[in-house]
Amino acid sequence: MGDKRPQAPSHSVQSSEEQQAPSKRHRVAEAPGKWDDLPAEKLTFCIGTKDASTAVGLINSAARCPALTAYDLRWRRHSGQRPQASGWLVQLLRSLLDNANDPPMPIWPALSVELTEPQRRSLRWMLTKEAGTDDELVVERGCQDCRFSTHRGIDFQVRFSFTLRGGILADSMGYGKTLLAVALTAASCGEALPERKGKPPCSPTLIFVPENLVYQWLREFKKAFGEAVHVRLFGRHNSPAVSSSRRSGSAGPELSIGTPGEAETSSSSTATFSVYAAASAEGWAELMLEANWSDALALVMPYSLLRSVEPWFCLHRFHWRRIIIDELHEALSCQTMADALALISSQHVWGLSGTLPTATAGDVVRLAALFGVSLPIDETNAGRFLDCYVRRNNSSVADNIPVDQHCQVVRPNPMERAIYLACQHDFDLPLEAPEAHAGYVPAFLSTWRGLQEHGREAALVKLCCHHQVTTTDVELLSTPAQSVERLRIWKKHHCEEAKRLIQKNALLAEWMQRNAQRSPGHLTAKRPVTSTSCASIGDSDRDAQDLAEAEVAKAVAMTDEQLLEACGKDLGVTAFALCDRPNEAEARWLEWCEKSGLCPGTKGAISRLRKIMYDELWGRLVDGADGWAALSKMSGRDWQADYAAAQQSRLHEAVADFGSSLRSARFLESAVRQASSAPGEVECGICLQEMRFPCITPCAHIFCAVCIERSLVSKPECPQCRAPVQGRSQLSALQSSIPSSPSSNFVQAGSHDGFFGSKITALVAKLEAIQRSGEKAVVFAQWQDLIFKIHAALSQYGVPAAVLAGGAFERASVLQQFESPTLPVLLLSLED
């Protein structure tokens, strides 16, 4: 390897083509067959002036990295092999190395917590990396690099040798990465620290963590060193100090919150070293006023401080002993934060992450940039970096804990099952509105307004946990019967609203049809047709069609004056779009209709026409009969006929919506009637016997499971109303498939049955048993609102519980309470 500082190429470049031609002809002949050193004076002769300047620029850039120890130039005759693929998305199909082959450190008596042998192996590797006595990282850049041109017949490389002081621990969760970093911080705190680039040395180790982990790191220091360390947190109303007083039976030190004056109490007078933490920019200002902050063992601070100008400039001013970045993947996810960390000068750099991104070469390049190393984006160099400076250990550091898996089956009560089946029916109900515009949602689905945004599967899972219909607080203390009654009210309202829309749209469609037909020279639109050619429809659709035909017949029978009086109010709030460039509007509109697949005479198309004329072409909207009359004065197509056809589309949509709302309401009534009926009270409509294993069809008719399945084999329709039923998949069982005989893993709702449903009731009973046994429990739930329902149930029945939510300090306070014997239950949401 050559000197660290590169020398400028001494070979002068010839200016004329006649002078350069002999060099180009002879360089392939002079190139060695194998890799050999290339003198700096022959660099231009080998690869040309442009690429020689690029190579010198790379060398000068790498020389700014303190970890660079040497570099050299190599060349050879082209081997005939194609360069390997490069790019940010090149996949790295390799696993990370572990510390299984490293010798373990001796047991360290100064630690209050004894490290296991795998942890002591990892600590040995970390100390070896900081000493710089381990393998060097060799980075090769050359003809395969995109920075260089392709030279026919010549392979060229510039090799850099780096000795990085640090690395990355990518151990799995629970291995003890935080404890290892704490031990590393104390193991080399007494070594002398030189200055670098004029920056004065500063002894503390900087530890950057997510905001919610600041308090946890202080606890880890106190747990590892006990009375030997004094810990203090700045940035709260009361600066917390950590004392090591132990409760009887406690497994670790207790953290107590004190006042700023407690920084020099007797608990800190016996401490060997101090660890300070700043929770915010204000806390950093308080920390800087601490007289001996520069003599601390470590300074813990959240990532957010890097976004504040004053803390960052202070950090950038010194050369620190060590930087430790916890949850490294979070820091790398923000490029600004990663750049700020890379600019802070330190003797050693360490990263901790249980989910380190190493899937592609681009991921590894970002990791190497944190250490000041610029890697070419290829598989070879990325793999070398991972092998040298990244370790992942998956072995367990604790004794095998016996795990007992229990599965308790909870039978829902009949009303809960009726709610579940109603929701399943509504989400599976097809949207039958003809020519419905994009984003059309039928009214009956708004019944599940608190569940609709989650989608079908999530909504059903939530109903399995609690019979909630909305996410409002009124659902907390409502019984399943009250939830059913609320559903009935909403579905009745939807049916009434759909009937009103049919009446309104029938009147408007007839009025527009008459007036469009009387416009001279205009096309006549077809009269609204509400009957269907489908011979097999259900009772609900048939009732909706009958109602629509009756309303249309009423409208047709009216005189012009009666019709205008009946629909005058609705016509007065109907907006018609007008503009001065109708031909341009028509061209744009028809082009949009062709792309979207909608016919011009539909509701969605007319909505787009209004947007084109009003928003894009600076038109205007005119309501009522005046706007209708103005349509006939616009040139181009028959605009009145388009609006009349769109009104007919609205009528069809209202008919389909009313049919679906009727079917949904009747399905709920049938499910509730079966749930509340006594055994033998309901008979099967096929066998006329007592209902056995009742199943309900999408059209809300109930039959025995065996009877309806046998009937569907011969004819796929409902035996009662002849609505289409496509096989067993559209049938819903009205009784739980759980056997009625109780078993050891079967839970029946007990004394708490009522407000919170069967599943939460069973959970409360289980937690009460855990509380009586003196044990603790952590409850996980998928959704935050479900956690609050569980918390309300536990509070109702006198079981102390706390929810892990809020900011970092609120969560730390909850965790501290959970360590006390007075709080047996901790609730966590996977959604938070």
Stockholm file with secondary structure:
# STOCKHOLM 1.0

chainA/1-832         MGDKRPQAPSHSVQSSEEQQAPSKRHRVAEAPGKWDDLPAEKLTFCIGTKDASTAVGLINSAARCPALTAYDLRWRRHSGQRPQASGWLVQLLRSLLDNANDPPMPIWPALSVELTEPQRRSLRWMLTKEAGTDDELVVERGCQDCRFSTHRGIDFQVRFSFTLRGGILADSMGYGKTLLAVALTAASCGEALPERKGKPPCSPTLIFVPENLVYQWLREFKKAFGEAVHVRLFGRHNSPAVSSSRRSGSAGPELSIGTPGEAETSSSSTATFSVYAAASAEGWAELMLEANWSDALALVMPYSLLRSVEPWFCLHRFHWRRIIIDELHEALSCQTMADALALISSQHVWGLSGTLPTATAGDVVRLAALFGVSLPIDETNAGRFLDCYVRRNNSSVADNIPVDQHCQVVRPNPMERAIYLACQHDFDLPLEAPEAHAGYVPAFLSTWRGLQEHGREAALVKLCCHHQVTTTDVELLSTPAQSVERLRIWKKHHCEEAKRLIQKNALLAEWMQRNAQRSPGHLTAKRPVTSTSCASIGDSDRDAQDLAEAEVAKAVAMTDEQLLEACGKDLGVTAFALCDRPNEAEARWLEWCEKSGLCPGTKGAISRLRKIMYDELWGRLVDGADGWAALSKMSGRDWQADYAAAQQSRLHEAVADFGSSLRSARFLESAVRQASSAPGEVECGICLQEMRFPCITPCAHIFCAVCIERSLVSKPECPQCRAPVQGRSQLSALQSSIPSSPSSNFVQAGSHDGFFGSKITALVAKLEAIQRSGEKAVVFAQWQDLIFKIHAALSQYGVPAAVLAGGAFERASVLQQFESPTLPVLLLSLED
#=GR chainA/1-832 SS CBCSSCCCCCSCCCCSHHHHHHHHHHHHHHSCSSCEECCGGGHHHHHHHHHHHHHHHHHHHHHTSTTEEEEEEEEEECCSCCCCCBSTTCBCCCCCCCSTTSCCCCCCTTCSSCCCHHHHHHHHHHHHHHHTCSCCEEEEEETTSTTSCCCTTEEEEEEEEECCSEEEECCCTTSCHHHHHHHHHHHTTTSCCCCBTTBCEEEEEEEEECGGGHHHHHHHHHHHHGGGEEEEEESSSSCCEECCCCCTTCSSCCEECCCGGGGGSHHHHTCSEEEEEECSHHHHHHHHTSTTGGGCSEEEEEGGGGGSHHHHHHHHHSEEEEEEEESHHHHHHSHHHHHHHHTSCEEEEEEECSSCCCSBHHHHHHHHHHTTCCCCSBHHHHHHHHHHHEECCCSCSSCCCCCCCCCCEECCCHHHHHHHHHHHHHHHSCCCCTTCCTTCCCGGGGGGTTTGGGCHHHHHHHHHHCCCSSSSGGGTTCCHHHHHHHHHHHHHHHHHHHHHHHHHHHHHHHHHHHHHHHSTTCCCCCCCCCCCSCSCCCHHHHHHHHHHHHHHHHHHHSCHHHHHHHHHHHHHTCEEEECSCHHHHHHHHHHHHHHHTCCTTSHHHHHHHHHIIIIISCCEEEEHHHHHHHHTTSSSSCHHHHHHHHHHHHHHHHHHHHHHHHHHHHHHHHHHHHHHSCTTSSBCTTTCSBCSSEEECTTSCEEEHHHHHHHHHHCSBCTTTCCBCCSGGGCEESSCSSCSSCCTTEECCCTTCSTTHHHHHHHHHHHHHHHHTTCCEEEEESCHHHHHHHHHHHHHTTCCEEECCSSHHHHHHHHHHHTSTTCCEEEEETTC
#=GC SS_cons         CBCSSCCCCCSCCCCSHHHHHHHHHHHHHHSCSSCEECCGGGHHHHHHHHHHHHHHHHHHHHHTSTTEEEEEEEEEECCSCCCCCBSTTCBCCCCCCCSTTSCCCCCCTTCSSCCCHHHHHHHHHHHHHHHTCSCCEEEEEETTSTTSCCCTTEEEEEEEEECCSEEEECCCTTSCHHHHHHHHHHHTTTSCCCCBTTBCEEEEEEEEECGGGHHHHHHHHHHHHGGGEEEEEESSSSCCEECCCCCTTCSSCCEECCCGGGGGSHHHHTCSEEEEEECSHHHHHHHHTSTTGGGCSEEEEEGGGGGSHHHHHHHHHSEEEEEEEESHHHHHHSHHHHHHHHTSCEEEEEEECSSCCCSBHHHHHHHHHHTTCCCCSBHHHHHHHHHHHEECCCSCSSCCCCCCCCCCEECCCHHHHHHHHHHHHHHHSCCCCTTCCTTCCCGGGGGGTTTGGGCHHHHHHHHHHCCCSSSSGGGTTCCHHHHHHHHHHHHHHHHHHHHHHHHHHHHHHHHHHHHHHHSTTCCCCCCCCCCCSCSCCCHHHHHHHHHHHHHHHHHHHSCHHHHHHHHHHHHHTCEEEECSCHHHHHHHHHHHHHHHTCCTTSHHHHHHHHHIIIIISCCEEEEHHHHHHHHTTSSSSCHHHHHHHHHHHHHHHHHHHHHHHHHHHHHHHHHHHHHHSCTTSSBCTTTCSBCSSEEECTTSCEEEHHHHHHHHHHCSBCTTTCCBCCSGGGCEESSCSSCSSCCTTEECCCTTCSTTHHHHHHHHHHHHHHHHTTCCEEEEESCHHHHHHHHHHHHHTTCCEEECCSSHHHHHHHHHHHTSTTCCEEEEETTC
//
